[in-house]
């Protein structure tokens, strides 16, 4: 059984084509689960949700091989809003939605009137925000879990949950760091996380945030590998993926499925998360990290060709064909 842990969100976004998409089911746990389910691999969500999270959205997921029994519904409402604006220069901004909606000539949605950003407090190693998973949240009924992917979450979650998963006998743990804590001030905590996991999957943006804007991202990935992870995978959008063997420090580069200006690309939200879900299942099914990268690239390629977290699930029949293209 596969598990994707992280956040369940309500997404508001402005695409790279300056189109507004509001009130969509989302969250990094769900996008990672979709990346897994694309390979006909049953996967369970593991996340905390507020009393206000739409149950109707969740009820549709089990029909897509995405289990919801790992969702922990809190007795109080919680803030599930996430806003992203994709800018013409390729950057993504998750703050000041009023300015971005004004830029495209549309009114600010009422739900975003007081929005700041979606991850307050995630860089605090000593405190769990309300929606942050805790070690004691690990469901007792889960037996025989094959792999768990930890999506970006609170630093406290990433520090303390992996050891609980190991105690439960989980053989494979992959982790995508939270962008809020990939900063020099949290270097020592990052060094504590890496020996606890098998694969560390930061983005190139997070690499630059941690090591500096001018850093060579291959050298930075080797440094991360030397801190304890078996493998480091750096995701860099249309520039592809870098894979570093933590034991030998060998570096491999893999091009993305799409070029930067491929007209098939509609919305890159969730690309990194769906990559991680595909990578997780690929590593279990093949035992080969290079093949796992190909699985991840295929998952991401399907997600970004449409809008919304669930779009790609209508195209499961294309995964093996795309995998053959990449492998060939």
N, C-alpha and C positions, 0 to 999 in steps of 0.2 A: 504494500500500500504506500502511496505517495502522499505527502502532506506539504501544502504551501502555507506558511505563516506570514502574517503581516497585517495590513489594514484593509478594511472594507469602506469604500468612500462613495460620496455623491459628487460626480465630476462636473466642473464648469470649465470650458476651455475655449480658447481662440486658436484656430489652426494656423498653419503656415500660410494658408490661402486667405487669411483674415475672415474666416467663417466662425460664428459663435455656435457652440454646442453646449447645452445646459441640462442639468439634472439627469445625468446618465449614471447607470450603475458602473462602479469602478473600484479602484483600490489595487495596490500592488499584489496583495494575496490573490485576488481574483485574476488579474492578468497573468500571474505566474501559473495559476491553476489551468487557465486556458492554454498556455504554452505546453503544459503537460498533457492535458486531455486531447490535444490535437493528435497525439500518438496512440489514441485508444487506450490510454492508461488511466484507470480510475484514480481520482485524487480527492483529498479532503481538505477543505479550508480550515484554517485555525486562526481565529481572530476574535477580538472583543468588539461588540457592537452595542450601541445605545438602544434604549427602548423605542426610539423614533426611527430606527433604520427600517426601510420598507420591506415587510415580510413577503409581499407579492413578488418582488424581485428575486428573493432567495428561493422561493418555491419552484422557480423554473430551472434551477441549477442541477438538481439530481438527474433530470432527464438528459443532461449533457455529460454524465459521468463525473460531476463535481459534487461531492458530498458536503452537507452543511451541518453535520452533527457536532463538528468541532467549534462551531461559533458559540461564543459566550455572550448572551444577551444581558446587559446590565439593567438594573431596575430604573435607571434615570436616563433622560435624553442626553445625547452627546453630540459634539460638533463633528460631522462627517464630511464637511465641505473640503473640496480640493479645487484650486484654480491654477491653470497653466495658460500662459500665452506663448506661442511659438513665434519668434521674431524673424524678420527677413534674413538676418545674418546667421541664422541657425541656432542662436541661443534660446534658452527657455527661461521665462521669468514667472515666478509663482507669487509675486506680490503686486500690490496696487492695481487690482482689477478695474477700478474706475477709470484710470488712465488708458488702459488697453481697450476697454469697451468704447470710450470716447474716440480713440484712434481709429476704430473701424466704423464710427458713426452710429453706434447702437447704445441704448440706455443700459445702465448697470442693473442686472437682476436684483430684485429686492433682497434675495437671500444672501447677497454678497455685500450688503451695505456696510457691515462692520468687520469685514474679512481682513485678516493680516497675512497669515500663511497657515499651511496645514500641519506644520510640525513643531509647534511651540514646545520647548523643553526637551527635545529629543537628544540634545548633547549633554544632558546631565547624567553622570554615571551613578548617582546616588538615589535618584527618584524615578518612579514610574508614573508617567502621565496616565490618565484614566483608561485610554485605549491601548496601552502598552501591555503586551503579554508578560506574565510572570512565570517563573518555573512551576509554581503550583497550579497553573492553568492547564498543564499538560493532561489531556483527558485520560482517565484511568482505564476506560474501555478499549483504548487503542492497543492492539496487540499485533506484533509482526510488522511494524512500520519499516519499510525498506529504505526510505530516504525522506529527509525533511529539508525543505528550502526555507531559509529565513530571509524574507524580503526586508527592505529598509524599515527599521523600527527604532525605538528608543535605544540609546546606548546601554542603558541598564539591562534591557532585554537581551541584547547581543552579548553582553558580558556574562550573564548568568544562566540563560536558557540552554546553551549547548551542553553544559555539564549534566543537566537534568536529562536531556535527550540521550546522552551516552549511558547514563544510569539505566535508562529504559531499553538499552540495547540497540539504538538506532545506528546502523553501520555507516551511513553516508549523510553528512551534513554539509550543505552549501549555504553561503551567506553573501548577500548583497548589502554593503554598508549603507548606513543612513548618511545623506549628504551633509546634515547638520554637524555631525561629529568627525567628518574627515577633514580635520583642521590640525595644525601643529600643536595646539594646546591639548589635544586628546591623543597624542602619539603613544603615551604609555598604555592607555586603555586599549588602543588598537593592537599593540603588541601582546596584550593579554588575550585578545579574542583569537588571533590567528592560530595558535597551537591547538585550539579546541575544535577546529573545523577541518574539513577536507579540502574545500574549494572556496576561495575568496574571489568575488566577482564585482569589483568596483568599476565605475565608468572613468573614462579619460578625464572628464571634468573633475571628478573627485580626486583623481591622482594629482591634478594640478593644484587643487585646493589644499591638499596635504603637503605636497613637496615644492610648490611654487610654479608660477605660470610658465617658466622657461625650461622646466624639467624634461629630460628625455624619458618618455613614458615607458620604454622598454627597460631602462635602467631602474626606474622606480618600481616596476613590477618585479624585477629580480630582487630588489631590496625587500619588498613585501614578502616574497617567497622565503627569503632568508630568515624572516621572523617566525616562521613555523607552519604556514599552510602547505599542504601537499601540492596544490596547484593554485596558480593565480591566473584569472581570466580578466582581461581589461576590455571593456566594451567601448567602442568609439564610433558608434553610428555608422554612417555610410563609409567610413574609413576602415571598417572591419573590426576584427577581434585579435587580441594578442594572448597567447597561451604560454605560461611559464611553468616548467617543471621545478617544483620546490627542491627536489633532491639533486638534480643535475644542473639546474638553472638554464637548461636549454630553452630557447625562445622560438615559437612558431607564430606566423602571422596568417590570418585567414581573411580573405576579402568578404565584404557583406554581399548578400544576395542581390540587393539593388544598388545601383549607382545613386549619387546624391540627387540627381535631377530626374530620376525615373518617374514618368508620368503616372505610374500605377500607385505611387505613394499618396495616401489620403490624409493620414493622421498618425504621427509617430508616438502618441501616448501609449505607454505600456510596452514599448518595444524591448526595453532592457529587462523588464519583469518577465515577459513571455519568453525571451531568450533564456533566462535562468530556469524557467520551468521545463523548456525543451532540453536544456543541458542536463538537468537533473535526471530526467528519464533516459536520455541518451547514454549517460555514464553508467547507469544501472544496466541497461539493455545490452550495451556493447563492451563495457569495461575499458573503453578507449577514449581518453579525453579529447583527442582530435575529432573523433566521430561525434562525441557529445557536443562539441562546438557546432558541427554541421546541423545536428538536431535543433540546437538553439537558434541558429541563423534561419532555419526554415520556419520555426514557430514565429519568430519576430517578423519574417517577411510576409506572412499571411495576416498577422494582426494589423500591420501598418497600411494594408491596402483597403481598409474600411474604417468606419467609425464605431466606437464603442467596444467594450471589453469582449462581448460575446460574438461579434461579427465573424471572426475567423472560424468558429466552430462549424459554420455551414460549409467549410471547405476542407474538411478532414481528408477527403479523397485525394487531395493534391500533395500531401506531405511526402509520401514515398517518391513521387516523381521529382519533386524539388530536391529531396535528399540525393537522389541519383544524379541530378544535374551538378550539385556541389561536389559529390564524391568523384564524379567523372572528371 
